[in-house]
């Protein structure tokens, strides 16, 4: 395509244009590209790993830890969400 564009600009009979001569030489030395019609141009995305959620026991543990009356502390809802996210991240990212 580049050779055709240069020939359109300078004319096909022009022999003394360095870029045209360099492209002609490169095209003559390079074997033509072979295409394989049966080979797809893309690949399928990798199979998705199945999502692993919290078990009832894990959810109860996070909840109980956040509301441990014996330790006289109550964790904020935001902190509970962060703990749930951390546990889910741990289970779903090897």
N, C-alpha and C positions, 0 to 999 in steps of 0.2 A: 504494500500500500504506500509506503514511504517513497519507493522508487517511482511509482505511478504519479504521485503528487509532485515530485520534483520534475518529472518529465512533462507534466502538464504546465508547470511554471516556466521551465526553460526550453521546452520543446524536446521531442524524442530524438531528433537528429543531433542535438548538442552533444558533442563528444568530450569537450574540455572542461566540464564542470566536475570538480573533484568529488563532491558528494554523490553524484550520479554514478561516477566510475567506481567509487568505493562500494556502493550498494550493489551494483551489477556484479562486481567481483565476489562480494560476500554471498550473494544469491547463487552464483555459479559454483562456489566451493561448498556450500551447505546442502546436504541432502534434504529433499523435501520432507516436511513434517508428516508423519503418518498418524492418522486418527483411527481409533478403534471404536466403531459404532456401537459395539456391545458393552463398552465400558462406560458406566455412568459418570457424569461430571461432578457428582456429589456423593456423599455417603450418608447413610441414615444416622441420626443422632444416637448416642449410646443409650442402651435401655435404662429407663429410670429405675432407681432403687426404690423399693417400696417404703413408704413412710412408716416410721415406728413411733407410736404415741406412748404416753405414760400408762403404766398399769394402774389399777385402782390403788394398789399398795403404795406406789411411788407418789401418786397424787395425795393420798392420805398422809404420807410421811411429810411432804412439803407443807401441807396444811397444818398438821399437828406441830411441826417445828415452828411455824409462824405464830401459833397461838398457844405456846407452852405457858400455862398459867403458873406452873411451879417455878419457872424462871422469871416470872412477872414481867414478861415482855410481849409486845404485840408488834409484829412487823407490818409495815405499810403495804397496801395493795400493790403498789408499784414494785416493792421488793419481792412480793410473792410472784408477780409476773416475771420478774428477772430470774428468779430461781427456777420457775417452770421452763422458761426459754433456755436456760443453761442446761437443764437436764435433757430437754429435747435435742439441743445441739449435740450434746455428748452422745446420745443414742443414735443420731442420724448422720454424724460425720465421723467416719473412721479415722 
